[in-house]
Amino acid sequence: MVVVACMLMAVGCTRAEERESAARPSASDHAAGASPSGDTATEPADGPTLQADPAKVPTTAQEARSLIGRVIADEETVGNGARRATPYESDPRTRVILSGGCVWQRTELPDDVLANLKRSFEIRRAKGKGTLRLSAEVTVLRTRLGASWEQARMAEEALQCPEQTLRAGERLTGLTSGAYAWGEGSNLFSDDNLIESGRCVSDTHGGPYLYWWNQATFGPVVLSAAVCGGSERERDASVDLVQSYFTQMLRRVKDELAAPAASATTGEGS
């Protein structure tokens, strides 16, 4: 199944990059782990130096919820005057899935997911500049393989549904995505990294605005962050804002679960 998941990721990346052509913005390069000089890796790097230690990963829903509480961003982590949106937190016993009609729906957790939590924030900017709406989400699956399938599922959904309904009166349009395994696209920080961009439109908030979303995995943990708001001229600043607290979440996950690759066992979820 690992091979199938990787094939899905490769197809998603290839087709999306064909639509985006070669004009990936510098902010996305930064999100994928580009060096300050702008150099990016062209060949897969050697294996990661850190891996999730199976002895440290959660095995129960209670342990998973506790881990999420320690690593997920709050308004202080987001910074820049971020405030809790309404609603602020989702029910950790549920998660959203994309239905056949390209509509997101919240459902009970499937058997392979231990816990999920999403937090929503807003940053009210100067008059006339609107509000930035941001999110942070962490999902803990039972296995590393489950996290790989989660990445593959999201990559395919962007292809199948370039327009999606988040909820009544709120939708995403023109979605494209790119997927990067460890060592690809300068991804030297996660097992897999997925970037999605497009536009968000709301009956309440207006638009279309910039939409940018990043999801990465480390062991059985999947974490993501997103922004809706601002103009194309503000892309780099908006992406850097999301990437800042996204990186902090990933660092916390590694602090909780990581072990040197040479000492981490290989039997978990493979």
Beta strands, then each sheet from edge to edge (+ up, - down):
strand 1: 50-52
strand 2: 83-89
strand 3: 94-98
strand 4: 104-108
strand 5: 113-124
strand 6: 131-141
strand 7: 164-167
strand 8: 170-181
strand 9: 192-202
strand 10: 206-218
strand 11: 221-228
strand 12: 258-260
sheet 1: 1+ 12-
sheet 2: 2+ 5- 6+ 11- 10+ 9- 8+ 7-
sheet 3: 3+ 4-
end
